[in-house]
Amino acid sequence: MHNQTMRTTITLSDETHEFASYYARARGITLSAAIDELIRKAETAPPASPVITYSDFGFPQLPPAPGTITCEMVKALEEDEFDPAKFA
């Protein structure tokens, strides 16, 4: 691990530069510090949601998951998430 600051040149898209500049101004830090902070946040961010794929018949396919999904688990989720008002 380096304890020294490394100086380098990078090329950013206009949108990325604008975002990083806005982020830096909003936090009262330099552009370099903002980019460093954003990269460090990205390293510890949770993984992105899985991409949903569809079978040849048009049904969504779930990504592989460890363990077994039981009927009881599905019923518990249905009871927790079902809100009849949303379907009225």
Jmol script that loads the backbone (N, CA, C; Angstrom):
load data "model"
ATOM      1  N   MET A   1       0.852  -1.182   0.000  1.00  0.00           N
ATOM      2  CA  MET A   1       0.000   0.000   0.000  1.00  0.00           C
ATOM      3  C   MET A   1       0.886   1.229   0.000  1.00  0.00           C
ATOM      4  N   HIS A   2       0.575   2.159  -0.858  1.00  0.00           N
ATOM      5  CA  HIS A   2       1.357   3.377  -0.959  1.00  0.00           C
ATOM      6  C   HIS A   2       0.808   4.428  -0.001  1.00  0.00           C
ATOM      7  N   ASN A   3       1.699   5.111   0.661  1.00  0.00           N
ATOM      8  CA  ASN A   3       1.293   6.211   1.529  1.00  0.00           C
ATOM      9  C   ASN A   3       1.514   7.549   0.848  1.00  0.00           C
ATOM     10  N   GLN A   4       2.103   7.529  -0.321  1.00  0.00           N
ATOM     11  CA  GLN A   4       2.372   8.753  -1.054  1.00  0.00           C
ATOM     12  C   GLN A   4       1.261   8.990  -2.068  1.00  0.00           C
ATOM     13  N   THR A   5       1.119  10.244  -2.443  1.00  0.00           N
ATOM     14  CA  THR A   5       0.150  10.591  -3.469  1.00  0.00           C
ATOM     15  C   THR A   5       0.763  10.300  -4.832  1.00  0.00           C
ATOM     16  N   MET A   6       0.004   9.660  -5.673  1.00  0.00           N
ATOM     17  CA  MET A   6       0.465   9.344  -7.021  1.00  0.00           C
ATOM     18  C   MET A   6      -0.182  10.330  -7.982  1.00  0.00           C
ATOM     19  N   ARG A   7       0.607  10.909  -8.823  1.00  0.00           N
ATOM     20  CA  ARG A   7       0.107  11.894  -9.781  1.00  0.00           C
ATOM     21  C   ARG A   7      -0.014  11.230 -11.148  1.00  0.00           C
ATOM     22  N   THR A   8      -1.201  11.378 -11.756  1.00  0.00           N
ATOM     23  CA  THR A   8      -1.428  10.783 -13.065  1.00  0.00           C
ATOM     24  C   THR A   8      -2.417  11.632 -13.846  1.00  0.00           C
ATOM     25  N   THR A   9      -2.531  11.392 -15.116  1.00  0.00           N
ATOM     26  CA  THR A   9      -3.486  12.090 -15.974  1.00  0.00           C
ATOM     27  C   THR A   9      -4.516  11.082 -16.452  1.00  0.00           C
ATOM     28  N   ILE A  10      -5.792  11.475 -16.373  1.00  0.00           N
ATOM     29  CA  ILE A  10      -6.859  10.600 -16.849  1.00  0.00           C
ATOM     30  C   ILE A  10      -7.769  11.386 -17.783  1.00  0.00           C
ATOM     31  N   THR A  11      -8.494  10.685 -18.609  1.00  0.00           N
ATOM     32  CA  THR A  11      -9.469  11.301 -19.496  1.00  0.00           C
ATOM     33  C   THR A  11     -10.854  10.869 -19.046  1.00  0.00           C
ATOM     34  N   LEU A  12     -11.723  11.847 -18.815  1.00  0.00           N
ATOM     35  CA  LEU A  12     -13.088  11.569 -18.371  1.00  0.00           C
ATOM     36  C   LEU A  12     -14.067  12.032 -19.435  1.00  0.00           C
ATOM     37  N   SER A  13     -15.193  11.357 -19.522  1.00  0.00           N
ATOM     38  CA  SER A  13     -16.257  11.850 -20.401  1.00  0.00           C
ATOM     39  C   SER A  13     -16.787  13.153 -19.803  1.00  0.00           C
ATOM     40  N   ASP A  14     -17.453  13.937 -20.608  1.00  0.00           N
ATOM     41  CA  ASP A  14     -18.000  15.210 -20.122  1.00  0.00           C
ATOM     42  C   ASP A  14     -18.963  14.989 -18.960  1.00  0.00           C
ATOM     43  N   GLU A  15     -19.809  13.952 -19.071  1.00  0.00           N
ATOM     44  CA  GLU A  15     -20.787  13.676 -18.019  1.00  0.00           C
ATOM     45  C   GLU A  15     -20.105  13.277 -16.713  1.00  0.00           C
ATOM     46  N   THR A  16     -19.069  12.450 -16.817  1.00  0.00           N
ATOM     47  CA  THR A  16     -18.352  12.009 -15.616  1.00  0.00           C
ATOM     48  C   THR A  16     -17.643  13.181 -14.965  1.00  0.00           C
ATOM     49  N   HIS A  17     -17.016  14.033 -15.767  1.00  0.00           N
ATOM     50  CA  HIS A  17     -16.326  15.210 -15.233  1.00  0.00           C
ATOM     51  C   HIS A  17     -17.316  16.146 -14.545  1.00  0.00           C
ATOM     52  N   GLU A  18     -18.458  16.347 -15.189  1.00  0.00           N
ATOM     53  CA  GLU A  18     -19.487  17.215 -14.603  1.00  0.00           C
ATOM     54  C   GLU A  18     -19.973  16.659 -13.265  1.00  0.00           C
ATOM     55  N   PHE A  19     -20.218  15.362 -13.220  1.00  0.00           N
ATOM     56  CA  PHE A  19     -20.684  14.739 -11.977  1.00  0.00           C
ATOM     57  C   PHE A  19     -19.636  14.862 -10.877  1.00  0.00           C
ATOM     58  N   ALA A  20     -18.392  14.524 -11.200  1.00  0.00           N
ATOM     59  CA  ALA A  20     -17.325  14.583 -10.202  1.00  0.00           C
ATOM     60  C   ALA A  20     -17.101  16.016  -9.726  1.00  0.00           C
ATOM     61  N   SER A  21     -17.181  16.980 -10.633  1.00  0.00           N
ATOM     62  CA  SER A  21     -17.008  18.387 -10.257  1.00  0.00           C
ATOM     63  C   SER A  21     -18.127  18.850  -9.333  1.00  0.00           C
ATOM     64  N   TYR A  22     -19.360  18.485  -9.668  1.00  0.00           N
ATOM     65  CA  TYR A  22     -20.500  18.830  -8.818  1.00  0.00           C
ATOM     66  C   TYR A  22     -20.356  18.191  -7.440  1.00  0.00           C
ATOM     67  N   TYR A  23     -19.969  16.925  -7.430  1.00  0.00           N
ATOM     68  CA  TYR A  23     -19.771  16.200  -6.169  1.00  0.00           C
ATOM     69  C   TYR A  23     -18.709  16.905  -5.323  1.00  0.00           C
ATOM     70  N   ALA A  24     -17.605  17.307  -5.957  1.00  0.00           N
ATOM     71  CA  ALA A  24     -16.521  17.987  -5.246  1.00  0.00           C
ATOM     72  C   ALA A  24     -16.999  19.307  -4.658  1.00  0.00           C
ATOM     73  N   ARG A  25     -17.713  20.110  -5.458  1.00  0.00           N
ATOM     74  CA  ARG A  25     -18.213  21.398  -4.965  1.00  0.00           C
ATOM     75  C   ARG A  25     -19.189  21.207  -3.812  1.00  0.00           C
ATOM     76  N   ALA A  26     -20.079  20.239  -3.952  1.00  0.00           N
ATOM     77  CA  ALA A  26     -21.087  20.002  -2.916  1.00  0.00           C
ATOM     78  C   ALA A  26     -20.452  19.575  -1.600  1.00  0.00           C
ATOM     79  N   ARG A  27     -19.336  18.867  -1.660  1.00  0.00           N
ATOM     80  CA  ARG A  27     -18.674  18.382  -0.449  1.00  0.00           C
ATOM     81  C   ARG A  27     -17.542  19.295   0.008  1.00  0.00           C
ATOM     82  N   GLY A  28     -17.223  20.312  -0.787  1.00  0.00           N
ATOM     83  CA  GLY A  28     -16.164  21.240  -0.415  1.00  0.00           C
ATOM     84  C   GLY A  28     -14.778  20.615  -0.468  1.00  0.00           C
ATOM     85  N   ILE A  29     -14.546  19.756  -1.464  1.00  0.00           N
ATOM     86  CA  ILE A  29     -13.254  19.082  -1.608  1.00  0.00           C
ATOM     87  C   ILE A  29     -12.743  19.287  -3.025  1.00  0.00           C
ATOM     88  N   THR A  30     -11.498  18.927  -3.248  1.00  0.00           N
ATOM     89  CA  THR A  30     -10.924  19.057  -4.586  1.00  0.00           C
ATOM     90  C   THR A  30     -11.488  17.987  -5.508  1.00  0.00           C
ATOM     91  N   LEU A  31     -11.324  18.223  -6.800  1.00  0.00           N
ATOM     92  CA  LEU A  31     -11.766  17.238  -7.786  1.00  0.00           C
ATOM     93  C   LEU A  31     -11.024  15.919  -7.587  1.00  0.00           C
ATOM     94  N   SER A  32      -9.727  15.980  -7.324  1.00  0.00           N
ATOM     95  CA  SER A  32      -8.945  14.755  -7.086  1.00  0.00           C
ATOM     96  C   SER A  32      -9.474  13.987  -5.885  1.00  0.00           C
ATOM     97  N   ALA A  33      -9.767  14.715  -4.805  1.00  0.00           N
ATOM     98  CA  ALA A  33     -10.290  14.056  -3.597  1.00  0.00           C
ATOM     99  C   ALA A  33     -11.664  13.456  -3.876  1.00  0.00           C
ATOM    100  N   ALA A  34     -12.470  14.146  -4.680  1.00  0.00           N
ATOM    101  CA  ALA A  34     -13.800  13.632  -5.007  1.00  0.00           C
ATOM    102  C   ALA A  34     -13.703  12.340  -5.806  1.00  0.00           C
ATOM    103  N   ILE A  35     -12.842  12.321  -6.818  1.00  0.00           N
ATOM    104  CA  ILE A  35     -12.681  11.109  -7.631  1.00  0.00           C
ATOM    105  C   ILE A  35     -12.150   9.968  -6.768  1.00  0.00           C
ATOM    106  N   ASP A  36     -11.192  10.259  -5.903  1.00  0.00           N
ATOM    107  CA  ASP A  36     -10.656   9.238  -5.001  1.00  0.00           C
ATOM    108  C   ASP A  36     -11.764   8.681  -4.102  1.00  0.00           C
ATOM    109  N   GLU A  37     -12.581   9.575  -3.545  1.00  0.00           N
ATOM    110  CA  GLU A  37     -13.672   9.154  -2.655  1.00  0.00           C
ATOM    111  C   GLU A  37     -14.706   8.316  -3.399  1.00  0.00           C
ATOM    112  N   LEU A  38     -15.056   8.737  -4.610  1.00  0.00           N
ATOM    113  CA  LEU A  38     -16.048   7.992  -5.397  1.00  0.00           C
ATOM    114  C   LEU A  38     -15.547   6.606  -5.768  1.00  0.00           C
ATOM    115  N   ILE A  39     -14.268   6.501  -6.112  1.00  0.00           N
ATOM    116  CA  ILE A  39     -13.710   5.185  -6.445  1.00  0.00           C
ATOM    117  C   ILE A  39     -13.717   4.289  -5.218  1.00  0.00           C
ATOM    118  N   ARG A  40     -13.354   4.834  -4.067  1.00  0.00           N
ATOM    119  CA  ARG A  40     -13.360   4.036  -2.834  1.00  0.00           C
ATOM    120  C   ARG A  40     -14.776   3.591  -2.465  1.00  0.00           C
ATOM    121  N   LYS A  41     -15.758   4.452  -2.692  1.00  0.00           N
ATOM    122  CA  LYS A  41     -17.150   4.067  -2.435  1.00  0.00           C
ATOM    123  C   LYS A  41     -17.581   2.946  -3.372  1.00  0.00           C
ATOM    124  N   ALA A  42     -17.156   3.022  -4.621  1.00  0.00           N
ATOM    125  CA  ALA A  42     -17.516   1.988  -5.594  1.00  0.00           C
ATOM    126  C   ALA A  42     -16.918   0.643  -5.221  1.00  0.00           C
ATOM    127  N   GLU A  43     -15.737   0.658  -4.604  1.00  0.00           N
ATOM    128  CA  GLU A  43     -15.087  -0.593  -4.189  1.00  0.00           C
ATOM    129  C   GLU A  43     -15.897  -1.321  -3.130  1.00  0.00           C
ATOM    130  N   THR A  44     -16.565  -0.555  -2.250  1.00  0.00           N
ATOM    131  CA  THR A  44     -17.296  -1.167  -1.138  1.00  0.00           C
ATOM    132  C   THR A  44     -18.797  -1.240  -1.390  1.00  0.00           C
ATOM    133  N   ALA A  45     -19.236  -0.831  -2.579  1.00  0.00           N
ATOM    134  CA  ALA A  45     -20.666  -0.851  -2.900  1.00  0.00           C
ATOM    135  C   ALA A  45     -21.145  -2.295  -3.039  1.00  0.00           C
ATOM    136  N   PRO A  46     -22.413  -2.536  -2.695  1.00  0.00           N
ATOM    137  CA  PRO A  46     -22.947  -3.884  -2.894  1.00  0.00           C
ATOM    138  C   PRO A  46     -23.007  -4.204  -4.379  1.00  0.00           C
ATOM    139  N   PRO A  47     -22.955  -5.471  -4.723  1.00  0.00           N
ATOM    140  CA  PRO A  47     -23.003  -5.840  -6.140  1.00  0.00           C
ATOM    141  C   PRO A  47     -24.309  -5.399  -6.782  1.00  0.00           C
ATOM    142  N   ALA A  48     -24.257  -5.154  -8.064  1.00  0.00           N
ATOM    143  CA  ALA A  48     -25.439  -4.730  -8.809  1.00  0.00           C
ATOM    144  C   ALA A  48     -26.479  -5.843  -8.829  1.00  0.00           C
ATOM    145  N   SER A  49     -27.705  -5.463  -9.053  1.00  0.00           N
ATOM    146  CA  SER A  49     -28.779  -6.452  -9.150  1.00  0.00           C
ATOM    147  C   SER A  49     -28.507  -7.390 -10.318  1.00  0.00           C
ATOM    148  N   PRO A  50     -28.888  -8.642 -10.168  1.00  0.00           N
ATOM    149  CA  PRO A  50     -28.651  -9.573 -11.269  1.00  0.00           C
ATOM    150  C   PRO A  50     -29.497  -9.215 -12.489  1.00  0.00           C
ATOM    151  N   VAL A  51     -28.985  -9.549 -13.633  1.00  0.00           N
ATOM    152  CA  VAL A  51     -29.708  -9.320 -14.880  1.00  0.00           C
ATOM    153  C   VAL A  51     -30.723 -10.447 -15.043  1.00  0.00           C
ATOM    154  N   ILE A  52     -31.942 -10.069 -15.357  1.00  0.00           N
ATOM    155  CA  ILE A  52     -32.993 -11.073 -15.537  1.00  0.00           C
ATOM    156  C   ILE A  52     -32.920 -11.597 -16.966  1.00  0.00           C
ATOM    157  N   THR A  53     -32.827 -12.896 -17.075  1.00  0.00           N
ATOM    158  CA  THR A  53     -32.841 -13.528 -18.388  1.00  0.00           C
ATOM    159  C   THR A  53     -34.173 -14.255 -18.557  1.00  0.00           C
ATOM    160  N   TYR A  54     -34.537 -14.518 -19.804  1.00  0.00           N
ATOM    161  CA  TYR A  54     -35.822 -15.160 -20.088  1.00  0.00           C
ATOM    162  C   TYR A  54     -35.605 -16.448 -20.865  1.00  0.00           C
ATOM    163  N   SER A  55     -36.444 -17.425 -20.566  1.00  0.00           N
ATOM    164  CA  SER A  55     -36.369 -18.708 -21.259  1.00  0.00           C
ATOM    165  C   SER A  55     -36.910 -18.552 -22.671  1.00  0.00           C
ATOM    166  N   ASP A  56     -36.803 -19.603 -23.461  1.00  0.00           N
ATOM    167  CA  ASP A  56     -37.332 -19.592 -24.827  1.00  0.00           C
ATOM    168  C   ASP A  56     -38.849 -19.405 -24.845  1.00  0.00           C
ATOM    169  N   PHE A  57     -39.493 -19.699 -23.717  1.00  0.00           N
ATOM    170  CA  PHE A  57     -40.947 -19.582 -23.614  1.00  0.00           C
ATOM    171  C   PHE A  57     -41.380 -18.253 -23.022  1.00  0.00           C
ATOM    172  N   GLY A  58     -40.424 -17.368 -22.706  1.00  0.00           N
ATOM    173  CA  GLY A  58     -40.752 -16.042 -22.193  1.00  0.00           C
ATOM    174  C   GLY A  58     -40.828 -15.938 -20.686  1.00  0.00           C
ATOM    175  N   PHE A  59     -40.484 -17.003 -19.974  1.00  0.00           N
ATOM    176  CA  PHE A  59     -40.534 -16.947 -18.515  1.00  0.00           C
ATOM    177  C   PHE A  59     -39.216 -16.414 -17.960  1.00  0.00           C
ATOM    178  N   PRO A  60     -39.296 -15.547 -16.927  1.00  0.00           N
ATOM    179  CA  PRO A  60     -38.046 -15.072 -16.326  1.00  0.00           C
ATOM    180  C   PRO A  60     -37.325 -16.220 -15.634  1.00  0.00           C
ATOM    181  N   GLN A  61     -36.013 -16.205 -15.753  1.00  0.00           N
ATOM    182  CA  GLN A  61     -35.200 -17.233 -15.105  1.00  0.00           C
ATOM    183  C   GLN A  61     -34.455 -16.602 -13.938  1.00  0.00           C
ATOM    184  N   LEU A  62     -34.556 -17.235 -12.805  1.00  0.00           N
ATOM    185  CA  LEU A  62     -33.868 -16.745 -11.623  1.00  0.00           C
ATOM    186  C   LEU A  62     -32.396 -17.132 -11.676  1.00  0.00           C
ATOM    187  N   PRO A  63     -31.533 -16.251 -11.142  1.00  0.00           N
ATOM    188  CA  PRO A  63     -30.112 -16.618 -11.099  1.00  0.00           C
ATOM    189  C   PRO A  63     -29.914 -17.740 -10.090  1.00  0.00           C
ATOM    190  N   PRO A  64     -28.874 -18.529 -10.258  1.00  0.00           N
ATOM    191  CA  PRO A  64     -28.629 -19.603  -9.299  1.00  0.00           C
ATOM    192  C   PRO A  64     -28.419 -19.033  -7.905  1.00  0.00           C
ATOM    193  N   ALA A  65     -28.993 -19.680  -6.936  1.00  0.00           N
ATOM    194  CA  ALA A  65     -28.862 -19.228  -5.549  1.00  0.00           C
ATOM    195  C   ALA A  65     -28.536 -20.443  -4.676  1.00  0.00           C
ATOM    196  N   PRO A  66     -27.754 -20.225  -3.640  1.00  0.00           N
ATOM    197  CA  PRO A  66     -27.459 -21.344  -2.746  1.00  0.00           C
ATOM    198  C   PRO A  66     -28.699 -21.731  -1.942  1.00  0.00           C
ATOM    199  N   GLY A  67     -28.814 -22.969  -1.632  1.00  0.00           N
ATOM    200  CA  GLY A  67     -29.928 -23.431  -0.812  1.00  0.00           C
ATOM    201  C   GLY A  67     -31.175 -23.703  -1.624  1.00  0.00           C
ATOM    202  N   THR A  68     -32.245 -24.011  -0.911  1.00  0.00           N
ATOM    203  CA  THR A  68     -33.510 -24.356  -1.520  1.00  0.00           C
ATOM    204  C   THR A  68     -34.560 -23.339  -1.120  1.00  0.00           C
ATOM    205  N   ILE A  69     -35.397 -22.933  -2.078  1.00  0.00           N
ATOM    206  CA  ILE A  69     -36.505 -22.036  -1.775  1.00  0.00           C
ATOM    207  C   ILE A  69     -37.710 -22.915  -1.502  1.00  0.00           C
ATOM    208  N   THR A  70     -38.262 -22.789  -0.308  1.00  0.00           N
ATOM    209  CA  THR A  70     -39.392 -23.628   0.092  1.00  0.00           C
ATOM    210  C   THR A  70     -40.706 -22.883  -0.108  1.00  0.00           C
ATOM    211  N   CYS A  71     -41.793 -23.640  -0.102  1.00  0.00           N
ATOM    212  CA  CYS A  71     -43.124 -23.044  -0.206  1.00  0.00           C
ATOM    213  C   CYS A  71     -43.380 -22.088   0.957  1.00  0.00           C
ATOM    214  N   GLU A  72     -42.909 -22.440   2.129  1.00  0.00           N
ATOM    215  CA  GLU A  72     -43.093 -21.595   3.304  1.00  0.00           C
ATOM    216  C   GLU A  72     -42.390 -20.248   3.134  1.00  0.00           C
ATOM    217  N   MET A  73     -41.215 -20.266   2.520  1.00  0.00           N
ATOM    218  CA  MET A  73     -40.479 -19.029   2.283  1.00  0.00           C
ATOM    219  C   MET A  73     -41.251 -18.134   1.311  1.00  0.00           C
ATOM    220  N   VAL A  74     -41.817 -18.732   0.270  1.00  0.00           N
ATOM    221  CA  VAL A  74     -42.580 -17.968  -0.716  1.00  0.00           C
ATOM    222  C   VAL A  74     -43.835 -17.389  -0.075  1.00  0.00           C
ATOM    223  N   LYS A  75     -44.541 -18.171   0.718  1.00  0.00           N
ATOM    224  CA  LYS A  75     -45.752 -17.687   1.388  1.00  0.00           C
ATOM    225  C   LYS A  75     -45.437 -16.538   2.328  1.00  0.00           C
ATOM    226  N   ALA A  76     -44.327 -16.638   3.057  1.00  0.00           N
ATOM    227  CA  ALA A  76     -43.939 -15.570   3.976  1.00  0.00           C
ATOM    228  C   ALA A  76     -43.665 -14.274   3.214  1.00  0.00           C
ATOM    229  N   LEU A  77     -43.017 -14.370   2.068  1.00  0.00           N
ATOM    230  CA  LEU A  77     -42.752 -13.178   1.254  1.00  0.00           C
ATOM    231  C   LEU A  77     -44.038 -12.592   0.700  1.00  0.00           C
ATOM    232  N   GLU A  78     -44.938 -13.447   0.252  1.00  0.00           N
ATOM    233  CA  GLU A  78     -46.210 -12.959  -0.286  1.00  0.00           C
ATOM    234  C   GLU A  78     -46.991 -12.207   0.781  1.00  0.00           C
ATOM    235  N   GLU A  79     -47.006 -12.729   1.996  1.00  0.00           N
ATOM    236  CA  GLU A  79     -47.737 -12.090   3.088  1.00  0.00           C
ATOM    237  C   GLU A  79     -47.098 -10.764   3.475  1.00  0.00           C
ATOM    238  N   ASP A  80     -45.773 -10.696   3.460  1.00  0.00           N
ATOM    239  CA  ASP A  80     -45.068  -9.474   3.838  1.00  0.00           C
ATOM    240  C   ASP A  80     -45.232  -8.367   2.806  1.00  0.00           C
ATOM    241  N   GLU A  81     -45.215  -8.708   1.529  1.00  0.00           N
ATOM    242  CA  GLU A  81     -45.145  -7.709   0.481  1.00  0.00           C
ATOM    243  C   GLU A  81     -46.502  -7.381  -0.153  1.00  0.00           C
ATOM    244  N   PHE A  82     -47.493  -8.224   0.013  1.00  0.00           N
ATOM    245  CA  PHE A  82     -48.780  -7.998  -0.656  1.00  0.00           C
ATOM    246  C   PHE A  82     -49.523  -6.866   0.017  1.00  0.00           C
ATOM    247  N   ASP A  83     -49.890  -5.864  -0.780  1.00  0.00           N
ATOM    248  CA  ASP A  83     -50.677  -4.733  -0.289  1.00  0.00           C
ATOM    249  C   ASP A  83     -51.879  -4.580  -1.217  1.00  0.00           C
ATOM    250  N   PRO A  84     -53.067  -5.023  -0.761  1.00  0.00           N
ATOM    251  CA  PRO A  84     -54.247  -4.970  -1.636  1.00  0.00           C
ATOM    252  C   PRO A  84     -54.544  -3.574  -2.162  1.00  0.00           C
ATOM    253  N   ALA A  85     -54.177  -2.539  -1.425  1.00  0.00           N
ATOM    254  CA  ALA A  85     -54.459  -1.160  -1.853  1.00  0.00           C
ATOM    255  C   ALA A  85     -53.741  -0.832  -3.163  1.00  0.00           C
ATOM    256  N   LYS A  86     -52.605  -1.458  -3.403  1.00  0.00           N
ATOM    257  CA  LYS A  86     -51.849  -1.196  -4.625  1.00  0.00           C
ATOM    258  C   LYS A  86     -52.544  -1.756  -5.864  1.00  0.00           C
ATOM    259  N   PHE A  87     -53.456  -2.706  -5.649  1.00  0.00           N
ATOM    260  CA  PHE A  87     -54.111  -3.361  -6.771  1.00  0.00           C
ATOM    261  C   PHE A  87     -55.566  -2.924  -6.912  1.00  0.00           C
ATOM    262  N   ALA A  88     -55.986  -1.948  -6.134  1.00  0.00           N
ATOM    263  CA  ALA A  88     -57.392  -1.491  -6.172  1.00  0.00           C
ATOM    264  C   ALA A  88     -57.634  -0.540  -7.312  1.00  0.00           C
TER     265      ALA A  88
END
end "model"
wireframe off; spacefill off
backbone 0.3
color backbone group
